[in-house]
Amino acid sequence: MPAAPAKKPANSAFLKPLIPSAELAAIVGAAPLPRTEVIKKVWEHIKADGLQDPSNKRMINADAKLKPIFGKSQVSMFEMTKLLNAHLK
């Protein structure tokens, strides 16, 4: 029986806990979280408050909590990830 291939180590950069800025902490909490969890919690906020543009689901309409993070009233879901990274240390 051949040996199982060695498992690839997990990408620790994605799993490293990061500290959110004060603006982002209003949505995800102040505790350090991995980048993937931060994005997941922001998506939960977007879906819970119905912030996706109904005519183009790729666009997110910022509410009062998201506007200081995004810096504008509407962003694409791809741009959102880049903007969130600026609020993580």
C-alpha positions, 0 to 999 in steps of 0.5 A: 500500500503506497504511503499517503501524500504529505498534507500541505501545511495550512497557510498561516497568513490567513489563520493569523489573528489580526486586531481590527480598527475601532471602526471595524470592531463595531461590527466584528468585535474587538478581539483578534480574529483571522482575516477569514473570520473578519470577512465572514462576520462582515458578510453576516452584517451585510446579509442581516441588514440587507445591504447588497444592492438588489439590482447588482448583488456584487455591490454593497451599500454601506450603512452607518457602521460600514461607511467609515470603513469603506470611505464611500456609500457603495463598494463592490464585494471584491473592493470590500476585501481590500478596504477591510485589510486596511483596518486590520493590524 
